[in-house]
Amino acid sequence: MDLNNAKIRETCADAVFERGRDYRDEGHIQRIERFGDVVTAAVRGTSLYDVTVDLGESTIDARCTCPYEGAGECKHVVAVLLDVVADPPQDESEHVERVIEDVSSDDLRAFVRDALAENPDLREQFLARFGDGGKSVEAYRDEIEELFDQHTQHYPVVTEAIDFSHFFEVAEQYRERECYRAAATVYRALFEGIDDNHTRIDAAYDHYAKALRSALEGYVDCVLAADPSDNEFERFAGALEAQAMSEPRINEEQFRRALGTLEDRR
């Protein structure tokens, strides 16, 4: 797309635009790369945040791992967009495509195997796109629990936003393939994991509330899209009922609302 400062201003609040410009000018962008229409970057803020921007023909689809919950894009995304306009990063896609054409299928297969062996997140995304089934709720729950444990190693509560984007991306991969039960499993692990650890959260409340809400909405949509039998539907609904009843009932209202939506749309 034909990106310029005027279009970037349309994606955010005026104050955010100014802060994004300051972030770029002050050198907060630690890394920026481009592959086709996708730009990835690391921007230093309170922490080091990962920014992904997909520059479509007419839209800007941006994601940042920061806990910003305001209107429009965050300052980290704005900083990256401004940098793309001022100093466009080199597009690596054509070079990679040429190399792929020259690599034998055996060598390419070996490289993919090595990359998947060394990167569990990439392996999970690979299986979500091409495999025939996902992990169990318990397996995903263990991964989410580990994230909370990592963020409370030096302090008894979580004081920043945990990045759950990997789980949402895996769920979206399953949804694109119409593997709705597998996607629902990921969403269930997310809402259970966040709710069960709510007493360990001491900051970025909006971030966790949004993640919980998104997981519940995704769960309801996928359960309905799966067109379950009556017995299956009871099990899906029962997961929401059980979480609504779990102590402490901090998010009971959200679970009751999701359950009501599921039953009304059945």
Secondary structure, DSSP 8 states (H G I E B T S, - for coil): ----HHHHHTTB-HHHHHHHHHHHHTT-EEEEEEETTEEEEEEESSSEEEEEEEE-SS-EEEEESS---SSB--HHHHHHHHHHHHS---B-HHHHHHHHHHS-HHHHHHHHHHHHHH-HHHHHHHHHHHSS----HHHHHHHHHHHHHHTTSSSSSB-S----HHHHHHHHHHHHTT-HHHHHHHHHHHHHHHHHTGGGB-S-HHHHHHHHHHHHHHHHHHHHHT---HHHHHHHHHHHHHHHHSSS-TTHHHHHHHHHHHHHH-
